[in-house]
Amino acid sequence: MPLGRLLFGSQLPTQQWRSVFGGVHPTLARSAQKRFFSGGAAKPGWRVAREHRFGPTLPDHAYYGEHATFNYFVLFIRGMRPYLEKVLGDCALTIKNAALAVYRPVTAFVVKHNPELRLQFVAFASFMATHMAITKQFNDMYQRLVDVTSLLELQAAQLHASEGFWESESEQQEARLQRHAEHMKDLETTWEEALREATLSRNFDILVRSLSHGLSDGCGEHGSDCTEGTEREGTHGAHAKAGHGASDAHGCFGKSGQNGIPPSLMWNFNAMPYGKDNPDTKTFPIPDHEQPYRAFSLGFTANNLSGNWGDYIDRQDNKNALMRPARMMFTDVFIPTTK
């Protein structure tokens, strides 16, 4: 219980001090009030100063949401309705007038020359036939261009095949060893025949003539024609002879020798670097923000959301061992394998 209640009963302290110090100086009365009612503001009010506020304040129109039905967008589009109707209506009218300006003269021309329904049907059929004929003409022209490009690509592929470009390194090595064995056998046969004839006749000139027997096949008297022919053949001829020249004439080296020395290293398709993880296929590093996104597929009957497409050239399957037997479940069109 406060001390004032114990001393003065139920009366308020200000009333007691006013009765005790009646007519005293007001400063004493204010000090008495300040003593018993300390902690409040000197001039209290309902408004809180801005520097005494806690946190930001929001106006009501920013705190409460707009009307559920008549929101701001609905009110805006209602205000724009007359302008939109005017613009869209004028556009539709312009398109209609332009179409009629083309349709009416054509209709009048057709009806003038084809007054009956039968004649109109014949005219329509003639128009469709002419349209199909012109379309076929352009399609055939384009198809001929495609056929020519395909034949050029086939010619380039056959040229590469004649040079041994499609052969593997092991196949090239086997062909090189086979040509070497055939060449050595031909040289041994020529040497044995020439040595036998020279021994029987006891004439060294016969041995020399037999060894230079290839000169009579177009190499000239001293072999200069053969050398010029070999130089004219160039690198392309060397590749061709290295690939398929085992049965050809081998110039000045014998009856079935070889023109020139076959290349020790031949460029083939398997020697070209391949693979996204192969460092030989990357000249400069590509930044991550320039890398293309991984392609995915999403359809009704087949999808590939993971983006794992495998690699046919490296023989990497995008299905694991458990999913490979059910490959037809992940395709739109499945062509089964044959034996």
C-alpha positions in Angstrom: 0.0 0.0 0.0 1.4 3.5 -0.8 2.7 5.6 2.0 0.2 8.4 1.2 -2.7 6.1 1.9 -1.2 5.1 5.3 -0.7 8.7 6.3 -3.8 10.5 4.9 -6.4 7.8 4.5 -8.3 7.6 1.3 -7.7 11.1 0.1 -5.4 11.8 -2.8 -2.0 13.2 -2.1 -2.7 16.4 -3.9 -5.8 17.0 -1.9 -3.9 16.4 1.3 -1.1 18.7 0.4 -3.5 21.3 -0.7 -5.3 21.1 2.7 -2.1 21.1 4.7 -0.3 23.8 2.7 -3.4 25.8 1.8 -2.6 29.0 0.0 1.1 28.1 -0.4 3.3 28.9 -3.3 2.3 27.0 -6.5 5.9 25.8 -7.0 5.6 23.7 -3.9 2.4 22.2 -5.2 4.0 21.4 -8.6 6.9 19.8 -6.8 4.5 17.7 -4.8 2.7 16.6 -7.9 6.0 15.8 -9.7 7.1 13.9 -6.7 4.1 11.6 -6.6 3.3 11.4 -10.4 6.8 11.2 -11.8 7.6 9.4 -15.2 4.9 11.0 -17.4 5.2 13.7 -20.0 4.9 17.3 -19.1 2.4 17.9 -21.8 0.9 14.5 -22.7 -1.1 14.0 -26.0 -2.6 11.4 -28.3 0.0 12.0 -31.1 3.3 10.2 -31.1 6.3 12.1 -32.5 7.9 10.8 -35.7 11.2 10.2 -34.0 9.5 8.2 -31.3 7.7 5.9 -33.6 8.7 2.2 -34.0 9.0 0.9 -37.5 7.6 2.2 -40.8 4.0 3.2 -41.3 1.9 2.3 -44.2 -1.2 4.2 -45.5 -4.4 2.3 -45.5 -4.7 2.1 -49.3 -1.3 0.3 -49.4 -2.1 -2.1 -46.5 -5.5 -3.2 -47.5 -6.0 -5.0 -50.9 -8.1 -3.8 -53.7 -11.7 -5.0 -54.3 -11.9 -8.7 -55.3 -14.1 -8.0 -58.3 -13.6 -4.4 -59.3 -9.8 -4.4 -59.0 -7.4 -1.9 -60.5 -7.0 -3.8 -63.8 -10.7 -4.2 -64.3 -11.2 -0.5 -63.8 -8.4 0.3 -66.1 -9.6 -2.0 -68.9 -13.1 -0.6 -68.5 -11.7 2.8 -69.1 -9.8 1.6 -72.1 -12.7 -0.2 -73.7 -14.1 2.6 -75.9 -10.6 3.3 -77.3 -9.9 -0.4 -77.9 -13.2 -0.9 -79.6 -12.5 2.0 -81.9 -9.0 0.8 -82.9 -10.0 -2.9 -83.4 -13.2 -2.0 -85.3 -11.3 0.3 -87.7 -8.7 -2.4 -88.3 -11.4 -5.0 -89.0 -13.2 -2.7 -91.3 -10.0 -1.9 -93.2 -9.2 -5.6 -93.7 -12.7 -6.3 -94.8 -12.7 -3.6 -97.4 -9.3 -4.7 -98.7 -10.5 -8.3 -99.1 -13.7 -7.2 -100.9 -11.6 -5.0 -103.2 -9.8 -8.1 -104.3 -12.6 -10.6 -104.1 -15.4 -8.7 -106.0 -13.4 -8.2 -109.3 -12.3 -11.8 -109.3 -15.8 -13.0 -108.6 -17.2 -10.8 -111.3 -14.6 -12.0 -113.8 -15.3 -15.7 -113.0 -19.1 -15.3 -113.2 -18.8 -13.4 -116.5 -16.9 -16.1 -118.2 -18.5 -19.1 -116.3 -22.1 -18.2 -115.7 -23.2 -21.8 -115.0 -22.3 -24.0 -112.1 -20.9 -26.7 -114.4 -18.5 -24.2 -116.0 -17.5 -22.9 -112.6 -16.7 -26.4 -111.5 -14.5 -26.9 -114.6 -12.8 -23.6 -114.0 -12.1 -24.6 -110.4 -10.7 -28.0 -111.4 -8.5 -26.3 -114.1 -7.2 -23.9 -111.5 -6.3 -26.7 -109.1 -4.7 -28.8 -111.9 -2.6 -25.8 -113.0 -1.6 -25.0 -109.4 -0.5 -28.7 -108.8 1.4 -28.7 -112.1 3.3 -25.6 -111.3 4.0 -26.8 -107.7 5.3 -30.2 -109.1 7.6 -28.3 -111.5 9.2 -26.4 -108.7 9.4 -29.5 -106.5 11.1 -31.5 -109.3 13.6 -28.7 -109.9 14.5 -28.6 -106.2 14.7 -32.4 -106.1 17.1 -32.4 -109.0 19.3 -30.0 -107.1 19.2 -32.2 -104.1 20.1 -35.3 -106.2 23.1 -33.4 -107.7 24.4 -32.5 -104.3 23.9 -36.0 -103.1 25.8 -37.4 -106.1 28.6 -34.9 -105.4 28.8 -36.0 -101.8 28.8 -39.7 -103.0 31.7 -38.8 -105.4 33.7 -37.2 -102.5 33.0 -40.3 -100.4 34.2 -42.6 -103.1 37.3 -40.5 -103.7 38.1 -40.8 -100.0 37.5 -44.5 -100.2 40.0 -44.8 -103.1 42.5 -43.0 -100.9 41.9 -45.3 -98.0 40.3 -42.6 -95.8 37.6 -44.8 -94.4 39.9 -47.7 -93.6 41.1 -48.2 -90.0 44.7 -48.0 -89.0 44.9 -51.8 -88.7 43.4 -52.3 -92.2 45.9 -49.8 -93.6 48.8 -51.7 -91.9 47.5 -55.0 -93.3 47.2 -53.6 -96.8 50.7 -52.1 -96.5 52.2 -55.5 -95.4 50.3 -57.3 -98.2 51.7 -54.9 -100.9 55.2 -55.3 -99.4 55.0 -59.1 -99.6 53.7 -59.1 -103.2 56.4 -56.6 -104.2 59.1 -58.6 -102.6 57.8 -61.8 -104.3 57.8 -60.1 -107.7 61.3 -58.9 -107.2 62.6 -62.3 -106.2 60.9 -63.9 -109.2 62.4 -61.4 -111.5 65.8 -61.8 -110.0 65.7 -65.6 -110.2 64.6 -65.5 -113.9 67.2 -63.0 -114.8 70.0 -64.8 -113.0 69.0 -68.1 -114.6 69.1 -66.6 -118.1 72.4 -64.8 -117.5 73.9 -67.9 -116.1 72.9 -70.1 -119.0 74.1 -67.5 -121.6 77.1 -66.5 -119.5 76.3 -62.8 -120.4 76.1 -60.1 -117.8 74.2 -57.8 -120.2 71.2 -60.1 -120.2 71.0 -59.8 -116.4 71.0 -56.0 -116.6 68.5 -56.1 -119.4 66.2 -58.3 -117.4 66.4 -56.2 -114.4 65.4 -53.1 -116.4 62.6 -54.9 -118.2 60.1 -52.4 -116.8 61.6 -49.6 -118.9 59.9 -51.2 -122.0 56.4 -50.5 -120.5 56.6 -46.8 -121.0 59.4 -45.6 -118.7 61.7 -44.5 -121.5 65.3 -45.3 -122.2 66.7 -44.0 -118.9 63.6 -44.1 -116.8 62.9 -40.3 -117.0 59.4 -40.8 -118.3 58.6 -43.0 -115.3 59.9 -40.4 -112.9 57.9 -37.7 -114.6 54.8 -39.8 -114.4 55.3 -40.4 -110.8 55.8 -36.7 -110.1 52.7 -35.8 -112.0 50.7 -38.3 -110.0 51.4 -36.4 -106.9 50.2 -37.1 -103.4 46.7 -38.1 -104.5 48.1 -40.8 -106.7 50.4 -42.0 -103.9 47.4 -42.4 -101.6 45.4 -44.2 -104.4 48.3 -46.6 -105.2 48.9 -47.2 -101.5 45.2 -48.1 -101.1 44.5 -50.2 -104.2 47.6 -50.3 -106.3 48.8 -53.9 -105.6 47.9 -55.2 -109.1 49.0 -52.1 -111.0 52.3 -51.7 -112.9 55.1 -50.6 -110.7 57.1 -48.7 -113.2 60.8 -48.9 -113.4 61.3 -51.2 -110.4 60.2 -54.4 -112.2 57.3 -56.1 -113.9 55.0 -55.4 -111.0 56.9 -53.0 -108.8 55.3 -49.9 -107.3 55.4 -46.3 -108.5 57.2 -44.4 -105.8 57.4 -45.1 -102.1 54.0 -45.5 -100.3 53.4 -43.0 -97.5 54.5 -44.2 -94.1 51.5 -42.3 -92.4 48.1 -42.1 -94.0 45.3 -39.9 -92.7 42.1 -41.8 -92.0 38.7 -41.1 -90.5 39.5 -42.8 -87.2 42.5 -40.5 -86.7 40.2 -37.5 -86.4 39.6 -36.5 -82.7 36.0 -36.7 -81.5 34.1 -36.4 -78.2 32.8 -33.6 -76.0 35.3 -34.6 -73.3 38.2 -35.0 -75.6 40.8 -32.2 -75.1 42.0 -32.6 -78.7 38.6 -31.3 -79.9 38.8 -28.0 -77.9 40.9 -25.3 -79.4 39.9 -22.6 -76.9 37.8 -23.0 -73.7 34.2 -22.0 -74.0 32.7 -20.0 -71.2 29.8 -21.5 -69.3 27.4 -18.8 -70.2 28.0 -19.5 -73.9 27.4 -23.3 -73.6 24.1 -24.4 -75.1 21.4 -25.8 -72.8 21.0 -29.5 -72.7 18.1 -30.5 -75.0 15.2 -32.4 -73.5 12.1 -34.0 -74.9 8.5 -34.0 -73.6 5.7 -35.7 -75.5 2.6 -37.8 -75.1 4.2 -41.2 -75.8 8.0 -40.6 -75.3 10.0 -38.1 -73.3 13.6 -37.5 -72.3 13.6 -35.0 -69.5 17.1 -35.9 -68.2 18.6 -34.8 -71.5 20.8 -38.0 -71.8 20.9 -38.7 -75.5 24.0 -41.0 -75.5 26.6 -40.9 -78.2 26.2 -43.1 -81.3 29.8 -42.5 -82.6 31.4 -43.5 -79.3 28.7 -46.2 -78.9 27.4 -44.8 -75.6 23.8 -45.9 -74.9 21.5 -43.6 -73.0 19.7 -46.6 -71.5 21.2 -48.7 -68.7 21.1 -52.5 -68.6 17.7 -52.7 -66.9 16.0 -50.3 -69.4 17.5 -51.6 -72.6 15.1 -54.6 -73.0 12.2 -52.1 -72.8 13.5 -49.7 -75.3 10.3 -49.8 -77.3 8.5 -48.3 -74.4 10.5 -45.0 -74.7 10.0 -44.4 -78.4 7.3 -43.1 -80.7 8.3 -45.4 -83.7 10.3 -48.5 -83.0 11.9 -50.6 -85.8 13.0 -53.9 -84.3 16.3 -55.5 -85.0 16.7 -58.3 -87.5 19.1 -61.3 -87.5 
